[in-house]
Amino acid sequence: MAFKEQYAIFAVPKGQLQGQLQAEIVHLGMKCHAPTFAPHTTVLAAIERPREEVLAVAAEMCKHVKVGG
C-alpha cells in the first residue's frame, strides 16, 4: 500500500485565550499523567488532496472566519 500525503487544518487560539487553555492543558496533563499539546481545534483532518488545493481551500475558509468575540 502506497503512502499518501495527508493534511489537516487546525484553528489555533491566540493571546490570552491561548495562554489560559495551555495552562489548563498542562495542569490536567500533570494531574492525569497524560501528554500535553498546543490548544487547537481540528477543523478538517486526513485530507488526501494536492497540497496546493488544500492551501487554496484553507485560504478561502479564512476569509469567512470572524475574528474576536
Number of C-alpha atoms within 10 A of each C-alpha: 3 4 5 10 11 13 15 13 17 13 12 12 16 12 7 9 12 15 14 13 16 18 14 14 18 17 14 14 14 12 9 9 10 12 10 15 10 13 19 15 11 10 9 12 11 11 14 13 13 11 13 9 11 17 14 11 12 15 11 11 10 12 8 8 8 7 6 4 3
